[in-house]
Amino acid sequence: MRINHNVAALNTSRQLATNTFETNKSIEKLSSGLRINRAGDDAAGLSISEKMRGQIRGLAQAQRNIQDGISLIQTSEGALTEVHSILQRSRELAVQAGNDTNTNEDKQNIQNEIDQLRNEVDKIANYTEFNTIKLLNKPASTGTAILDNLQKGWLAASEKLVQDTFGIGGKNSNFSIILDTTIDGPGNTLAMVQYSFTPGVPGPGGNLQLHLDMADFTNSTYPNGGGFIANDRIIAHEMTHAAMAASINISTGMHSWFMEGTAEAVQGADERLSFSMGGMTSQQLADRIGTGSSAWGGTSDDYSMGYAAVRYLDYLISNNGGSGVKDIITNMASNTTLELEDAINANVQLNGLGINTLADFATQFRSAAAGGGVHYINTVLIPALANSDTGSILGSDRASSIGGGAAVKNNSDVVDESGYGTITSDPLTSYVEIWPSNTTADSIHIQVGANSDQHMDIQSTDVRSSSLGISAADVITNAGAAITIFDSAIKNVSMFRSSLGALQNRLEHSLLIAHNSEENLTAAESRIRDVDMAKEMMSQTKSNILAQAAQAMLAQANQQPQGVLQLLR
């Protein structure tokens, strides 16, 4: 027997300590209700649980955000309900004023009431707010307005027009839309398509970019005689460049008069040409082409010359049995290394006229003899300049130009006439668009999720009388025009109310989704973090019994060495 080391007691003491430790852990879990009270309990589980807790709390806050967003929308919609009522009453008064049974004094009284109602519309627009945020007097910025128009009609209509006219498109090229807001473009350049290519290597370009100069680009258009700068026409012009850059050889042998003239011909440039012809003769205009390979000046008159030259080229090919300039572009699109001069040389109709080179065509275009370009300008182009110019890429000028096509009525915009109006982030079919990230800079963001970029945007709007266009309503001088003005205002308010209603419905669905996600995520986090009370009580009972048993055995183990005393008697 050994008395220096009581091994049995040591073992029993260790078992007692272990059981006491397990009992204490069980008591800790049972008292807190948590399976994980410190990282040592379950290191991986703690990490997952804390991440889930962040999501759960985020979803709970998102639900409150959504409810606030719904309240904001309801505030706007309630104010717009009153605006609608005012506009309906104003229209009713305009109809009343249109009746000649009313004297001028009666009409003045009607106008006075309309003026007061208009002032009330302005008051509603200026005073409607939510948490001090103005809701109805915030016009969208020029950038947002331009992007909206690009996404709901300008790009799609331009692409379709170029495809219908020349049969070419983007060939799934990347197409970046870039807002130039910090640097003003050169020469009041409103829009410009840029592309990359390898100099001296024939072929199409790549990395297409549509640059919009926000310093010069405005929300206005100028239909029917108001000037040749109209936003949708500019986009059509540049989209022609994009399609040509993506489809044909623009690296070698391409000349600006053809590129710019083709782009002008697509959307109709009679007003530009008419303006140019007011300051020069037909011969002076045609002489600007030089040898066909001369340097490009880039002035408005040069654009007019390019337009006239392409129209003349189209005329020559069409009159000799071809399909016009489309034949040249189609030929170049089928052979992407073919140069412009080679495409002209390969055209049977032009060969029959003795035109084999750019210089041949330039000479013919400068000729004033019968059948020459100057003769064509005088007898065909100039007489057609008197027709209405709609300022639209589907305008009547284009209908009498390259490829034919149906004209739209005057004072109409392509977005209205082409059945567009729904904003889509993917309006193009033959390009891959890359949009700027700040398309909703003037929106009210509603955070509807637990993570970044999980938000819905409420577009800002302006329902002041100046924005609705009702400031000019005068029933004394023209009650009929006033009725039209109020009809348009009612339509605009209806559209915005409809968009708010649709957004409210979306938010209500988002609220249900967030609540469901929170519930299920909480259940998952509970399975990781919370203790199973019944199971842990079993473990605690077991550890407690073992600890008591170990305590009793330790007492006996300590008594064992006393047996040695019997040997000493």
C-alpha positions as CSV (number, residue, x, y, z in Angstrom):
1,M,0.0,0.0,0.0
2,R,1.2,3.6,-0.8
3,I,0.4,6.6,1.2
4,N,2.5,9.4,-0.6
5,H,0.1,9.5,-3.5
6,N,-3.6,8.7,-3.1
7,V,-4.3,7.9,-6.7
8,A,-7.9,6.9,-6.1
9,A,-8.6,10.2,-4.4
10,L,-6.9,12.1,-7.2
11,N,-9.0,10.4,-9.8
12,T,-12.2,10.9,-7.8
13,S,-11.3,14.6,-7.3
14,R,-10.8,15.0,-11.1
15,Q,-14.2,13.4,-11.8
16,L,-15.8,15.6,-9.2
17,A,-14.3,18.8,-10.8
18,T,-15.5,17.6,-14.3
19,N,-19.0,16.9,-13.2
20,T,-19.2,20.2,-11.2
21,F,-18.0,22.1,-14.3
22,E,-20.7,20.4,-16.5
23,T,-23.3,21.1,-13.9
24,N,-22.3,24.8,-13.8
25,K,-22.5,25.1,-17.6
26,S,-25.9,23.5,-17.6
27,I,-27.0,25.9,-14.8
28,E,-25.7,28.8,-16.9
29,K,-27.5,27.7,-20.1
30,L,-30.7,27.0,-18.2
31,S,-30.7,30.3,-16.4
32,S,-29.9,32.3,-19.6
33,G,-32.0,30.2,-22.0
34,L,-29.0,30.3,-24.5
35,R,-26.9,27.4,-25.8
36,I,-24.2,29.9,-26.7
37,N,-23.2,32.3,-23.9
38,R,-19.6,32.9,-25.0
39,A,-17.6,32.2,-28.1
40,G,-16.1,29.1,-26.5
41,D,-19.5,27.4,-26.3
42,D,-19.6,27.2,-30.2
43,A,-17.2,29.5,-32.1
44,A,-18.6,28.9,-35.6
45,G,-22.2,28.9,-34.3
46,L,-21.6,32.3,-32.6
47,S,-20.3,33.8,-35.8
48,I,-23.3,32.5,-37.8
49,S,-25.7,33.6,-35.1
50,E,-24.4,37.1,-34.9
51,K,-24.6,37.5,-38.7
52,M,-28.2,36.3,-38.6
53,R,-29.0,38.7,-35.7
54,G,-27.8,41.6,-37.9
55,Q,-30.1,40.4,-40.7
56,I,-33.0,40.0,-38.3
57,R,-32.7,43.5,-36.8
58,G,-32.2,44.9,-40.3
59,L,-35.4,43.3,-41.5
60,A,-37.3,44.6,-38.5
61,Q,-36.1,48.1,-39.3
62,A,-36.8,47.6,-43.0
63,Q,-40.5,46.8,-42.1
64,R,-40.7,50.1,-40.2
65,N,-39.0,51.9,-43.2
66,I,-41.6,50.4,-45.6
67,Q,-44.4,51.5,-43.4
68,D,-43.0,55.0,-43.3
69,G,-42.6,54.8,-47.1
70,I,-46.3,53.8,-47.5
71,S,-47.3,56.7,-45.2
72,L,-45.2,59.1,-47.4
73,I,-46.9,57.8,-50.6
74,Q,-50.3,58.1,-49.0
75,T,-49.5,61.7,-48.0
76,S,-48.5,62.5,-51.6
77,E,-51.5,60.7,-53.0
78,G,-53.9,62.4,-50.7
79,A,-52.6,65.8,-51.9
80,L,-52.8,64.8,-55.5
81,T,-56.4,63.8,-55.0
82,E,-57.2,67.4,-54.2
83,V,-55.1,68.6,-57.2
84,H,-57.2,66.2,-59.4
85,S,-60.4,67.7,-58.0
86,I,-59.1,71.2,-58.6
87,L,-58.1,70.4,-62.2
88,Q,-61.5,68.8,-62.9
89,R,-63.3,71.9,-61.6
90,S,-61.0,74.1,-63.7
91,R,-61.7,72.0,-66.8
92,E,-65.4,72.3,-66.0
93,L,-65.1,76.1,-65.9
94,A,-63.2,76.1,-69.2
95,V,-66.0,74.2,-70.8
96,Q,-68.4,76.7,-69.4
97,A,-66.4,79.6,-70.7
98,G,-66.4,78.1,-74.2
99,N,-70.1,78.8,-74.4
100,D,-70.8,82.1,-76.2
101,T,-73.9,82.6,-74.0
102,N,-71.4,84.0,-71.5
103,T,-70.4,87.7,-71.7
104,N,-66.9,88.9,-71.4
105,E,-67.6,89.8,-67.9
106,D,-68.9,86.3,-67.2
107,K,-65.7,84.9,-68.7
108,Q,-63.6,87.2,-66.6
109,N,-65.3,85.9,-63.5
110,I,-64.7,82.3,-64.6
111,Q,-61.0,83.2,-65.2
112,N,-60.8,84.7,-61.7
113,E,-62.0,81.4,-60.2
114,I,-59.5,79.5,-62.3
115,D,-56.7,81.7,-61.2
116,Q,-57.6,81.1,-57.5
117,L,-57.7,77.4,-58.1
118,R,-54.3,77.6,-59.8
119,N,-52.9,79.3,-56.8
120,E,-54.3,76.6,-54.6
121,V,-52.6,74.0,-56.7
122,D,-49.3,75.8,-56.1
123,K,-50.0,76.0,-52.4
124,I,-50.6,72.2,-52.3
125,A,-47.5,71.6,-54.2
126,N,-45.3,73.8,-52.1
127,Y,-46.7,72.8,-48.7
128,T,-47.2,69.1,-49.0
129,E,-44.4,67.4,-47.1
130,F,-43.5,64.4,-45.0
131,N,-41.1,64.8,-42.1
132,T,-40.2,68.2,-43.6
133,I,-39.4,66.6,-47.0
134,K,-41.1,68.4,-49.9
135,L,-43.0,65.9,-52.0
136,L,-44.7,67.7,-54.9
137,N,-42.5,70.6,-55.9
138,K,-39.3,68.8,-56.8
139,P,-38.8,68.6,-60.6
140,A,-36.5,65.8,-61.8
141,S,-33.0,67.0,-62.9
142,T,-32.1,67.2,-66.5
143,G,-30.0,64.1,-66.2
144,T,-32.9,62.0,-64.8
145,A,-35.3,63.4,-67.4
146,I,-32.9,62.6,-70.2
147,L,-32.3,59.1,-68.9
148,D,-36.0,58.5,-68.5
149,N,-36.6,59.5,-72.1
150,L,-33.8,57.3,-73.3
151,Q,-35.2,54.3,-71.4
152,K,-38.8,54.8,-72.5
153,G,-38.5,55.6,-76.2
154,W,-35.6,57.5,-77.7
155,L,-33.1,54.6,-77.8
156,A,-35.6,51.9,-78.9
157,A,-37.1,54.1,-81.6
158,S,-33.7,55.1,-82.9
159,E,-32.4,51.6,-83.0
160,K,-35.6,50.4,-84.8
161,L,-35.3,53.3,-87.3
162,V,-31.7,52.5,-88.2
163,Q,-32.4,48.8,-88.5
164,D,-35.4,49.4,-90.7
165,T,-33.5,51.9,-92.9
166,F,-30.1,50.2,-93.3
167,G,-30.5,46.7,-91.7
168,I,-27.7,47.2,-89.3
169,G,-27.6,47.2,-85.5
170,G,-25.2,46.9,-82.5
171,K,-24.3,43.2,-82.9
172,N,-24.5,42.8,-79.1
173,S,-21.8,45.4,-78.5
174,N,-21.3,46.9,-75.1
175,F,-23.0,50.4,-75.2
176,S,-22.2,52.7,-72.2
177,I,-24.5,55.7,-71.5
178,I,-22.3,58.4,-69.9
179,L,-23.6,61.6,-68.3
180,D,-20.9,64.3,-68.7
181,T,-21.8,66.6,-65.8
182,T,-18.5,68.1,-64.8
183,I,-16.9,68.9,-68.1
184,D,-18.7,70.9,-70.8
185,G,-18.3,69.3,-74.2
186,P,-16.6,71.1,-77.1
187,G,-18.7,73.3,-79.4
188,N,-22.0,72.8,-77.5
189,T,-21.9,69.1,-78.4
190,L,-25.1,67.8,-76.9
191,A,-24.4,64.1,-77.5
192,M,-21.6,62.1,-79.1
193,V,-21.0,58.5,-79.8
194,Q,-17.4,57.5,-79.2
195,Y,-15.8,54.2,-80.1
196,S,-12.3,52.6,-80.1
197,F,-10.5,51.1,-83.1
198,T,-7.0,50.2,-84.2
199,P,-5.7,52.8,-86.7
200,G,-4.8,51.3,-90.0
201,V,-6.5,48.0,-89.3
202,P,-9.8,47.8,-91.2
203,G,-12.9,46.7,-89.3
204,P,-15.7,47.9,-87.0
205,G,-15.1,49.8,-83.8
206,G,-15.7,48.7,-80.2
207,N,-16.3,50.0,-76.7
208,L,-19.3,52.1,-77.8
209,Q,-20.1,55.1,-75.6
210,L,-22.9,57.6,-75.8
211,H,-21.8,60.8,-74.1
212,L,-24.5,63.2,-73.0
213,D,-23.3,66.7,-72.2
214,M,-25.6,67.8,-69.3
215,A,-24.3,71.4,-69.5
216,D,-26.0,71.7,-73.0
217,F,-28.7,69.1,-73.0
218,T,-32.1,70.5,-72.1
219,N,-35.5,68.9,-71.6
220,S,-37.1,70.8,-74.5
221,T,-37.7,69.8,-78.1
222,Y,-38.4,72.1,-80.9
223,P,-41.0,70.7,-83.3
224,N,-42.2,72.0,-86.6
225,G,-39.9,74.9,-87.5
226,G,-38.5,75.6,-84.1
227,G,-34.9,74.7,-85.1
228,F,-32.9,71.6,-86.0
229,I,-31.8,70.8,-82.4
230,A,-34.3,68.4,-81.0
231,N,-33.3,65.8,-78.4
232,D,-34.7,62.7,-79.9
233,R,-33.3,63.6,-83.4
234,I,-29.9,64.0,-81.8
235,I,-30.1,60.5,-80.3
236,A,-31.2,59.1,-83.6
237,H,-28.2,60.7,-85.3
238,E,-25.8,59.3,-82.7
239,M,-27.4,55.9,-82.7
240,T,-26.8,55.8,-86.5
241,H,-23.1,56.3,-85.7
242,A,-23.2,53.6,-83.1
243,A,-24.7,51.1,-85.5
244,M,-22.2,52.0,-88.3
245,A,-19.3,51.7,-85.9
246,A,-20.5,48.3,-84.7
247,S,-21.2,46.9,-88.2
248,I,-18.9,48.3,-90.9
249,N,-15.3,49.3,-91.4
250,I,-14.9,52.8,-89.8
251,S,-11.2,52.5,-89.3
252,T,-9.9,52.9,-92.8
253,G,-11.3,54.7,-95.8
254,M,-14.3,56.1,-94.0
255,H,-15.1,59.8,-94.5
256,S,-17.0,62.2,-92.2
257,W,-19.3,63.5,-94.9
258,F,-20.7,60.0,-95.4
259,M,-21.0,59.2,-91.7
260,E,-22.6,62.5,-90.7
261,G,-24.7,62.7,-93.9
262,T,-26.1,59.2,-93.3
263,A,-26.9,60.0,-89.7
264,E,-28.6,63.3,-90.8
265,A,-30.6,61.5,-93.5
266,V,-32.0,58.9,-91.0
267,Q,-33.8,61.5,-89.0
268,G,-34.4,64.2,-91.6
269,A,-32.4,67.4,-91.7
270,D,-34.4,69.7,-94.1
271,E,-34.4,72.5,-91.5
272,R,-30.7,72.5,-91.2
273,L,-30.3,72.4,-95.0
274,S,-32.9,75.2,-95.4
275,F,-31.0,77.3,-92.9
276,S,-27.7,76.7,-94.8
277,M,-29.3,77.5,-98.2
278,G,-30.3,80.9,-96.8
279,G,-26.6,81.9,-96.7
280,M,-25.1,80.2,-99.8
281,T,-25.9,78.9,-103.3
282,S,-26.4,75.2,-104.2
283,Q,-23.0,75.3,-105.9
284,Q,-21.2,76.6,-102.9
285,L,-22.9,73.9,-100.8
286,A,-21.8,71.1,-103.2
287,D,-18.3,72.4,-103.5
288,R,-17.8,71.8,-99.7
289,I,-17.3,68.1,-100.5
290,G,-14.0,68.8,-102.2
291,T,-12.6,65.6,-103.7
292,G,-14.7,63.3,-101.5
293,S,-11.7,62.7,-99.3
294,S,-11.2,66.3,-98.1
295,A,-10.8,67.2,-94.5
296,W,-14.1,67.6,-92.5
297,G,-14.9,71.1,-91.3
298,G,-17.5,70.1,-88.8
299,T,-19.7,73.2,-89.3
300,S,-23.4,73.2,-89.7
301,D,-23.0,73.8,-93.4
302,D,-20.7,70.8,-93.6
303,Y,-23.5,68.7,-92.0
304,S,-25.9,70.1,-94.6
305,M,-23.5,69.2,-97.4
306,G,-23.1,65.6,-96.0
307,Y,-26.9,65.3,-95.8
308,A,-27.4,66.5,-99.4
309,A,-24.6,64.3,-100.7
310,V,-26.0,61.2,-99.1
311,R,-29.4,62.0,-100.3
312,Y,-28.0,62.4,-103.8
313,L,-26.1,59.1,-103.6
314,D,-29.3,57.4,-102.5
315,Y,-31.1,59.0,-105.4
316,L,-28.6,57.8,-108.0
317,I,-28.6,54.2,-106.8
318,S,-32.4,54.1,-106.3
319,N,-33.1,55.6,-109.8
320,N,-31.0,52.9,-111.4
321,G,-32.8,50.0,-109.8
322,G,-31.0,49.6,-106.5
323,S,-32.1,50.1,-102.9
324,G,-30.2,53.4,-102.3
325,V,-27.5,53.9,-99.7
326,K,-28.7,50.8,-98.0
327,D,-26.9,48.8,-100.7
328,I,-23.6,50.3,-99.9
329,I,-24.0,49.9,-96.1
330,T,-25.3,46.3,-96.5
331,N,-22.3,45.5,-98.7
332,M,-19.9,46.9,-96.1
333,A,-21.7,45.1,-93.2
334,S,-21.3,41.8,-95.0
335,N,-17.6,42.4,-95.5
336,T,-16.3,44.3,-92.4
337,T,-12.9,45.1,-94.0
338,L,-14.5,46.8,-97.1
339,E,-13.7,50.5,-97.5
340,L,-16.3,53.1,-98.6
341,E,-14.6,53.7,-101.9
342,D,-14.5,50.0,-102.7
343,A,-18.2,49.7,-101.7
344,I,-19.0,52.4,-104.2
345,N,-16.8,50.8,-106.9
346,A,-18.7,47.5,-106.3
347,N,-22.1,49.0,-106.8
348,V,-23.5,48.1,-110.2
349,Q,-25.8,51.1,-110.4
350,L,-23.1,53.6,-109.8
351,N,-20.7,51.8,-112.2
352,G,-23.3,52.2,-114.9
353,L,-23.1,56.0,-114.3
354,G,-19.3,56.0,-114.5
355,I,-18.9,56.5,-110.7
356,N,-16.2,54.2,-109.4
357,T,-14.3,56.2,-106.9
358,L,-15.0,58.9,-104.2
359,A,-13.5,61.4,-106.5
360,D,-15.9,60.4,-109.3
361,F,-18.9,60.8,-107.0
362,A,-17.6,64.2,-105.7
363,T,-17.2,65.5,-109.2
364,Q,-20.7,64.3,-110.1
365,F,-22.1,65.9,-106.9
366,R,-20.5,69.3,-107.7
367,S,-21.8,69.2,-111.2
368,A,-24.7,71.6,-112.1
369,A,-25.5,69.8,-115.3
370,A,-28.7,67.8,-115.7
371,G,-28.4,64.8,-113.4
372,G,-25.6,66.4,-111.4
373,G,-25.7,67.0,-107.6
374,V,-26.3,70.8,-107.8
375,H,-29.1,70.2,-110.3
376,Y,-30.5,67.6,-107.9
377,I,-30.3,70.0,-105.0
378,N,-32.1,72.7,-107.0
379,T,-34.8,70.5,-108.5
380,V,-35.5,67.9,-105.8
381,L,-34.2,68.9,-102.4
382,I,-34.9,72.6,-102.2
383,P,-38.6,72.3,-103.3
384,A,-39.1,69.7,-100.5
385,L,-37.8,72.0,-97.8
386,A,-41.1,73.7,-97.3
387,N,-42.7,70.6,-95.7
388,S,-43.2,70.5,-92.0
389,D,-40.3,69.4,-89.8
390,T,-41.7,67.7,-86.8
391,G,-38.5,67.6,-84.8
392,S,-38.9,63.9,-84.4
393,I,-36.9,61.0,-85.6
394,L,-40.0,59.7,-87.4
395,G,-40.7,63.1,-88.9
396,S,-42.2,63.9,-92.2
397,D,-38.7,65.0,-93.6
398,R,-37.5,61.5,-93.0
399,A,-40.5,60.1,-94.8
400,S,-39.4,61.8,-98.0
401,S,-35.8,60.8,-97.4
402,I,-33.8,57.6,-97.1
403,G,-35.8,54.4,-97.1
404,G,-39.2,56.1,-97.0
405,G,-41.4,55.4,-94.0
406,A,-44.5,56.9,-92.5
407,A,-44.5,60.4,-91.2
408,V,-46.1,61.5,-87.9
409,K,-48.2,64.5,-87.4
410,N,-46.7,67.9,-86.6
411,N,-45.8,68.9,-83.0
412,S,-45.5,65.2,-82.0
413,D,-42.6,63.5,-80.3
414,V,-41.4,60.0,-81.2
415,V,-42.1,58.8,-77.7
416,D,-45.7,59.7,-78.0
417,E,-46.2,58.5,-81.6
418,S,-44.4,55.2,-81.3
419,G,-46.3,53.7,-78.4
420,Y,-43.5,54.0,-75.9
421,G,-43.9,55.4,-72.4
422,T,-42.8,52.5,-70.1
423,I,-39.4,53.0,-68.6
424,T,-37.2,49.9,-69.2
425,S,-33.5,49.5,-68.3
426,D,-33.0,47.3,-71.4
427,P,-34.6,49.1,-74.3
428,L,-32.1,48.0,-77.0
429,T,-32.2,44.6,-78.6
430,S,-28.8,44.6,-80.4
431,Y,-26.7,46.2,-77.7
432,V,-25.7,45.5,-74.1
433,E,-26.5,48.8,-72.3
434,I,-24.4,49.9,-69.4
435,W,-26.3,52.7,-67.5
436,P,-24.8,55.3,-65.2
437,S,-25.3,54.4,-61.5
438,N,-27.0,57.7,-60.6
439,T,-30.2,57.3,-62.6
440,T,-32.3,58.0,-59.6
441,A,-30.4,60.8,-58.0
442,D,-33.6,62.8,-57.5
443,S,-35.6,60.0,-56.0
444,I,-36.6,59.3,-52.4
445,H,-35.0,56.0,-51.4
446,I,-37.0,53.6,-49.3
447,Q,-34.7,51.0,-47.7
448,V,-36.8,47.8,-48.0
449,G,-34.2,45.2,-47.1
450,A,-31.5,44.5,-44.5
451,N,-28.6,45.0,-46.9
452,S,-27.2,47.7,-49.1
453,D,-28.8,48.4,-52.5
454,Q,-32.1,46.9,-51.3
455,H,-34.3,49.9,-51.9
456,M,-37.2,51.2,-53.9
457,D,-37.2,54.7,-55.3
458,I,-40.1,57.2,-55.3
459,Q,-39.5,59.5,-58.2
460,S,-39.7,63.2,-57.4
461,T,-42.4,65.2,-59.2
462,D,-43.5,68.7,-59.6
463,V,-47.3,69.6,-59.7
464,R,-46.9,73.3,-59.5
465,S,-49.0,75.1,-62.1
466,S,-45.9,76.0,-64.1
467,S,-44.9,72.4,-64.4
468,L,-48.4,71.1,-65.2
469,G,-48.7,73.8,-67.9
470,I,-51.9,75.3,-66.5
471,S,-50.3,78.8,-66.0
472,A,-51.1,79.6,-69.6
473,A,-54.8,78.6,-69.4
474,D,-56.8,81.6,-70.5
475,V,-60.5,81.0,-71.0
476,I,-61.2,84.6,-72.0
477,T,-59.1,84.4,-75.2
478,N,-59.2,80.7,-76.0
479,A,-61.4,78.4,-73.9
480,G,-60.7,75.5,-76.2
481,A,-57.0,75.6,-75.7
482,A,-57.6,75.9,-71.9
483,I,-59.7,72.6,-72.1
484,T,-56.8,70.9,-73.8
485,I,-54.3,72.3,-71.2
486,F,-56.4,70.9,-68.3
487,D,-56.9,67.6,-70.1
488,S,-53.1,67.3,-70.3
489,A,-52.6,68.3,-66.7
490,I,-55.2,65.8,-65.5
491,K,-53.5,63.1,-67.6
492,N,-50.1,63.9,-66.0
493,V,-51.5,63.8,-62.5
494,S,-53.3,60.6,-63.2
495,M,-50.1,59.0,-64.4
496,F,-48.2,60.0,-61.3
497,R,-51.0,58.9,-59.0
498,S,-51.0,55.5,-60.8
499,S,-47.3,55.1,-60.4
500,L,-47.6,56.0,-56.7
501,G,-50.4,53.4,-56.3
502,A,-48.4,50.8,-58.0
503,L,-45.4,51.6,-55.8
504,Q,-47.5,51.4,-52.7
505,N,-48.7,47.9,-53.8
506,R,-45.1,46.9,-54.2
507,L,-44.2,48.2,-50.8
508,E,-47.0,46.3,-49.2
509,H,-45.8,43.1,-50.8
510,S,-42.2,44.0,-49.6
511,L,-43.5,44.4,-46.1
512,L,-45.0,40.9,-46.2
513,I,-41.8,39.5,-47.6
514,A,-39.7,41.2,-45.0
515,H,-41.9,40.0,-42.2
516,N,-41.8,36.4,-43.5
517,S,-38.0,36.6,-43.9
518,E,-37.6,37.9,-40.3
519,E,-39.8,35.1,-39.0
520,N,-37.9,32.3,-40.7
521,L,-34.5,33.8,-40.0
522,T,-35.3,34.2,-36.4
523,A,-36.3,30.5,-36.3
524,A,-33.0,29.5,-37.8
525,E,-31.0,31.7,-35.4
526,S,-32.9,30.3,-32.5
527,R,-31.9,26.8,-33.4
528,I,-28.3,27.9,-33.3
529,R,-28.3,30.2,-30.2
530,D,-31.2,29.0,-28.0
531,V,-30.9,26.1,-25.6
532,D,-33.2,23.1,-25.7
533,M,-34.5,23.4,-22.1
534,A,-35.6,19.7,-21.7
535,K,-32.4,18.3,-23.1
536,E,-30.3,20.6,-21.0
537,M,-32.2,19.8,-17.8
538,M,-31.5,16.1,-18.5
539,S,-27.8,16.9,-18.8
540,Q,-27.8,19.0,-15.7
541,T,-29.5,16.3,-13.7
542,K,-27.0,13.7,-14.9
543,S,-24.0,16.0,-14.1
544,N,-25.5,16.9,-10.6
545,I,-26.0,13.2,-9.7
546,L,-22.4,12.3,-10.9
547,A,-21.0,15.3,-8.9
548,Q,-22.7,14.1,-5.7
549,A,-21.6,10.5,-6.3
550,A,-18.0,11.7,-6.9
551,Q,-18.2,13.7,-3.7
552,A,-19.2,10.6,-1.7
553,M,-16.5,8.5,-3.3
554,L,-13.9,11.1,-2.6
555,A,-14.7,10.8,1.1
556,Q,-14.2,7.0,0.9
557,A,-11.0,7.4,-1.1
558,N,-9.6,9.6,1.5
559,Q,-10.3,6.9,4.2
560,Q,-8.3,4.2,2.3
561,P,-4.8,5.2,3.5
562,Q,-5.9,4.9,7.1
563,G,-5.7,1.1,6.7
564,V,-1.9,1.4,7.0
565,L,-2.3,2.2,10.7
566,Q,-3.6,-1.3,11.3
567,L,-0.2,-2.6,10.2
568,L,1.5,-0.5,12.9
569,R,-0.4,-2.0,15.8
